[in-house]
């Protein structure tokens, strides 16, 4: 049967044919995917599936992969989630959708209290709207409260003045948005961190540690209160060297050792070829495994734009950074300032430069982050019953087609 049109809505019924399926642990050549009602109705080798009378989408031998899940992303194409407008939100979501992200967790930066509240309001608004395929928009599945609770010496490229310890009168207002707040980050050593962890956990928010110079003991205390994830491994986190400079000898174990030593801890890596060398990417994956190591873009507003000067975080009160087109860095060159690459680039880099097999690289950008944020039953892999979030990737692993809930963008 030749390719036929079938409409753009998520209720369309069709079959994707002549695809190499990227499953969590293997590739399946000559594959097909049946989509009905916005979900995957059947999947497998085309020869093993029953005949069908629905429309056909010809994959032309491309890879059919699950849509990527962006669990840590700040901006793209000139917009940032902290800019305080629905237009900026849409700019960021649309840009990352083109890079294969079909589910996105809007991520905040360090900012003033009222800016954080506005970020949460807009996340709730965009979440309620759902995916808008005719406008090129994937779904916003929730918020990551990432900042303002960072340790002073680990703020990195984030605005420094608004960084602060948790205070009940502020974070209780943030937790009014717990219905859409999937995860929240706090440096464990900050005064008030324990109160924040308890309050957020009671609301069902998943707890992260990050931008922190915490000791093993402080991490153990945070773990006891429910922290199970550490943001961008190796970046803005404590190490034996940083703790020795702070406390002297005997040398103390840090967040790094704590994460590697505890199977329940998950983490994430920025595989843009600039933050971490291939051997470090392979090391984290080997130590933690694919189920506990997610790929994140951590992209800022300079992604998809030419090299130049930009603002990290909100346009009003953000930090100046520079992009060279490959990574962001601080104007004085002292440190990096998040990435300017999408998850599609991260998958390509892990597969081609780092040498990770394709199912593992894709899983790190799809099923693993979906599991970390608690949405693995709905998305993250090509399985019957899940949302029909499907990417068609060419031999270079570039995104050629995007389906969100069965709707073709």
C-alpha positions in Angstrom: 0.0 0.0 0.0 1.4 3.4 -0.9 1.7 6.4 1.4 -1.7 8.2 1.9 -2.6 11.4 3.8 -4.4 10.8 7.0 -4.9 14.2 8.7 -2.8 15.8 11.4 -4.9 15.0 14.5 -3.9 12.7 17.3 -7.0 10.6 16.5 -5.6 9.5 13.2 -5.1 5.8 12.4 -2.1 4.8 10.3 0.9 2.5 10.0 4.6 3.6 9.8 6.3 1.1 7.6 9.8 0.3 6.4 11.5 1.5 9.6 14.4 0.3 11.7 12.8 0.3 15.2 15.0 1.6 18.0 13.8 -0.3 21.0 15.3 0.1 24.5 17.7 -2.8 24.1 17.9 -3.6 20.4 17.3 -2.6 16.8 14.6 -4.2 14.7 14.9 -3.9 10.9 11.9 -4.0 8.6 9.7 -2.7 11.4 6.3 -1.2 11.5 4.2 0.8 14.0 0.4 1.0 14.1 -0.9 4.2 15.6 -4.5 4.7 16.7 -6.1 7.3 18.9 -2.8 8.9 19.6 -1.2 5.8 21.0 0.9 2.8 19.7 -1.5 0.0 18.9 1.0 -2.5 17.6 4.7 -2.6 16.9 7.1 -5.2 15.5 8.4 -6.6 12.2 6.0 -5.7 9.5 5.9 -9.4 8.4 4.7 -10.3 11.9 1.9 -7.8 12.1 -1.7 -8.4 10.8 -2.7 -6.8 7.6 -4.1 -3.3 7.9 -6.3 -1.0 5.8 -5.3 2.3 7.3 -3.1 5.0 5.8 0.6 4.4 5.5 3.6 6.5 6.4 6.8 5.4 4.5 9.8 5.6 6.8 12.1 4.8 3.8 14.4 2.7 5.9 15.0 5.5 8.5 15.3 4.8 12.2 12.0 5.0 14.1 12.9 6.1 17.7 10.8 7.3 20.7 10.4 11.0 21.1 13.1 12.5 23.4 12.2 13.7 26.9 13.8 17.0 27.8 14.0 16.9 31.5 16.6 19.8 31.9 16.4 22.6 29.4 16.3 26.4 29.9 16.0 28.0 26.5 16.6 28.1 22.7 16.5 30.3 19.7 16.5 33.5 21.7 13.9 32.5 24.3 14.2 31.4 27.9 11.6 29.9 30.1 12.3 32.7 32.6 11.5 35.6 30.2 8.0 35.7 31.7 6.0 35.5 28.5 4.0 32.8 26.8 5.7 33.7 23.5 9.1 32.9 25.0 7.8 29.6 26.2 6.4 28.7 22.8 9.7 29.7 21.1 11.7 27.4 23.4 9.3 24.5 23.1 8.9 24.8 19.3 12.7 24.9 18.8 13.4 21.8 20.9 10.5 20.0 19.2 12.4 20.4 16.0 15.3 18.6 17.7 13.1 15.6 18.6 11.9 16.6 22.1 8.2 15.5 22.3 7.9 16.0 26.0 9.6 18.9 27.8 10.1 19.8 31.4 10.3 23.6 31.6 13.4 24.4 33.7 13.8 27.6 35.8 17.0 29.4 36.6 18.0 31.4 39.6 15.8 34.5 39.6 13.8 36.9 41.7 10.9 35.4 43.6 8.2 37.1 41.4 10.0 35.8 38.3 9.9 32.3 39.6 6.2 32.6 40.3 5.6 33.8 36.8 7.6 30.9 35.4 5.4 28.4 37.3 2.2 30.2 36.2 3.3 29.9 32.6 4.3 26.3 33.0 0.8 25.5 34.3 -0.8 27.3 31.4 1.3 25.6 28.7 0.8 22.2 30.4 -2.9 22.7 30.4 -2.8 23.5 26.7 -1.1 20.2 25.9 0.7 19.5 22.6 -0.2 21.7 19.6 1.2 19.9 16.6 -0.3 22.2 14.0 1.9 25.0 15.6 4.9 22.7 16.0 4.7 22.5 19.8 5.3 19.4 21.8 3.8 19.0 25.2 5.0 20.7 28.4 4.7 17.9 30.9 5.7 20.0 34.0 8.3 22.2 35.7 11.7 21.7 37.2 12.3 24.2 40.0 16.0 24.6 39.3 17.2 27.4 41.4 17.1 29.6 43.3 18.4 27.3 46.0 22.0 27.0 44.9 25.2 27.2 47.0 27.0 30.5 46.6 30.3 29.0 45.4 28.5 26.7 42.9 26.1 29.1 41.3 28.0 28.9 38.0 26.5 31.0 35.2 23.2 31.6 37.0 22.4 35.1 38.3 24.2 35.3 41.6 22.4 37.9 43.6 19.0 36.1 43.6 20.6 32.8 44.7 19.4 32.1 48.3 18.6 29.4 50.9 15.1 28.1 51.1 12.7 30.2 53.2 9.3 28.9 54.1 7.4 32.1 53.2 8.7 31.8 49.6 8.8 28.1 48.9 5.3 27.4 50.2 4.2 29.7 47.3 6.2 27.6 44.9 4.7 24.4 46.2 1.2 25.8 45.4 2.3 24.7 41.9 3.1 21.1 43.0 0.5 19.8 40.5 2.9 20.6 37.7 6.2 20.6 39.5 7.8 17.3 38.7 11.2 17.9 40.2 13.0 20.5 42.4 16.7 21.1 43.0 18.2 22.3 46.3 21.8 22.3 47.5 21.7 20.0 50.6 24.1 22.2 52.7 21.9 25.3 52.6 20.1 26.4 55.8 16.5 25.4 55.4 17.2 22.6 52.8 15.7 20.0 55.1 12.5 21.9 55.5 12.3 22.4 51.8 12.9 18.7 51.1 10.2 17.6 53.6 7.6 20.1 52.3 8.3 19.3 48.6 8.3 15.5 49.2 5.0 15.8 51.0 3.5 17.4 47.9 4.8 14.6 45.7 7.7 16.5 44.1 10.8 14.5 43.2 13.9 15.9 44.9 17.2 16.7 43.3 20.6 18.0 44.6 22.7 20.2 42.5 24.9 23.4 42.3 26.3 22.3 45.6 29.5 21.7 47.6 27.9 19.1 49.8 29.9 16.5 51.7 29.1 12.8 51.8 27.4 13.3 55.2 25.2 16.2 53.9 24.3 14.1 50.9 23.4 11.2 53.2 21.1 13.5 55.2 19.5 14.6 51.9 19.1 11.0 50.7 17.3 10.2 54.0 14.8 12.9 53.2 14.1 11.6 49.7 16.8 13.1 47.3 17.4 10.6 44.5 18.9 12.6 41.7 21.9 14.9 41.1 21.9 17.4 38.3 24.6 17.4 35.5 27.3 15.0 36.9 30.7 16.6 37.3 29.3 20.1 36.7 28.7 22.6 39.6 29.0 19.8 42.1 31.4 19.0 45.0 34.5 16.9 44.6 37.2 15.6 46.9 39.4 18.5 45.7 36.8 21.2 46.4 36.1 19.8 49.9 39.8 19.5 50.7 40.1 23.2 49.9 37.2 23.9 52.2 37.8 21.5 55.1 41.5 20.4 54.8 42.4 16.9 55.8 41.4 14.1 56.2 40.0 14.4 52.7 36.2 13.9 52.5 34.0 12.1 50.1 31.8 14.3 48.0 28.5 14.3 46.0 30.5 12.5 43.2 31.4 9.5 45.4 27.9 9.4 47.0 26.1 9.2 43.6 28.5 6.5 42.4 28.2 4.5 45.6 24.4 4.4 45.8 22.4 2.5 43.3 19.2 4.4 44.1 20.8 7.7 42.9 20.3 8.8 39.3 22.1 11.5 37.4 22.4 13.2 34.1 25.2 14.2 31.7 25.7 16.9 29.1 27.1 15.2 26.0 27.8 18.2 23.9 31.5 17.3 23.3 32.5 20.4 25.3 31.5 19.8 28.9 32.8 16.2 29.3 35.4 14.2 27.4 34.3 10.9 25.9 36.1 8.9 28.7 34.1 10.7 31.4 30.8 10.1 29.6 31.7 6.4 29.3 32.8 6.3 32.9 29.5 7.7 34.3 27.5 5.4 32.1 29.5 2.4 33.1 29.3 3.2 36.8 25.6 4.1 36.9 24.1 2.2 34.0 21.7 3.3 31.3 18.7 3.2 33.7 20.3 5.8 36.0 22.1 8.1 33.5 20.0 10.5 31.4 21.1 12.8 28.6 20.2 16.4 29.1 20.7 19.3 26.8 20.8 22.0 29.5 20.5 24.4 26.6 20.4 28.2 26.9 18.8 30.8 24.7 21.8 30.8 22.3 21.0 27.4 20.9 20.2 27.5 17.2 21.5 31.1 17.0 24.9 32.4 15.7 27.9 32.9 18.0 27.6 36.1 20.1 26.7 37.6 23.4 23.5 36.5 25.1 21.8 36.5 28.5 21.5 33.4 30.6 18.3 33.3 32.6 15.7 36.0 32.5 16.3 38.9 30.1 15.7 41.2 33.1 18.4 40.4 35.6 20.1 37.5 33.9 23.8 36.9 33.5 25.8 37.9 30.3 27.3 34.9 28.6 29.0 34.2 25.2 28.3 31.5 22.7 30.8 30.3 20.2 28.2 28.3 18.4 29.3 25.1 20.2 29.0 25.9 23.9 28.2 28.8 26.2 30.9 30.3 28.5 31.3 33.2 30.9 32.7 36.4 29.4 36.0 36.1 31.3 36.4 32.5 30.0 36.6 31.2 33.6 33.9 28.6 33.1 31.3 27.1 30.8 27.8 28.5 30.8 25.5 25.6 29.8 25.2 24.1 26.3 23.9 25.3 23.0 23.0 21.8 21.7 19.8 19.8 21.5 19.2 16.3 22.6 19.5 15.1 19.0 23.1 16.3 19.0 23.7 14.5 22.4 22.4 11.2 21.0 24.6 11.5 17.9 27.6 12.4 20.1 27.1 9.5 22.4 26.7 7.0 19.5 29.4 8.3 17.1 32.1 10.0 19.2 31.7 8.1 22.5 31.0 4.7 21.0 27.7 3.9 22.7 25.3 1.6 20.8 22.3 3.4 19.4 19.6 1.8 21.5 21.5 2.8 24.7 22.1 6.4 23.4 18.4 6.8 22.5 17.3 5.3 25.7 19.3 7.8 27.7 17.4 10.6 25.9 13.9 9.0 26.2 13.1 6.2 28.6 15.6 7.1 31.2 14.6 10.7 31.7 10.9 9.7 31.5 11.5 7.3 34.3 13.5 9.8 36.4 10.6 12.3 36.2 8.0 9.6 36.8 6.3 9.5 33.3 7.7 6.2 32.0 4.2 4.6 31.7 3.1 7.2 29.2 6.3 7.9 27.2 9.9 7.2 26.6 9.8 4.0 24.5 8.1 2.5 21.5 5.6 0.2 23.4 2.0 -0.7 22.9 -0.3 1.5 24.9 2.2 4.4 25.2 1.7 7.8 23.5 2.7 7.6 19.8 5.6 10.0 20.2 7.8 8.9 17.3 10.9 10.3 15.6 12.1 9.3 12.1 15.9 9.7 12.1 18.2 9.5 9.0 21.5 7.7 8.9 23.2 10.7 10.5 20.6 10.5 13.3 19.2 13.9 12.4 15.5 14.3 13.0 13.5 14.2 9.8 9.9 13.7 11.1 8.3 14.2 14.5 5.0 12.7 15.7 3.6 13.8 19.0 0.7 11.7 20.3 0.2 10.4 16.8 0.0 13.8 15.2 2.6 14.5 12.5 4.2 17.9 12.9 
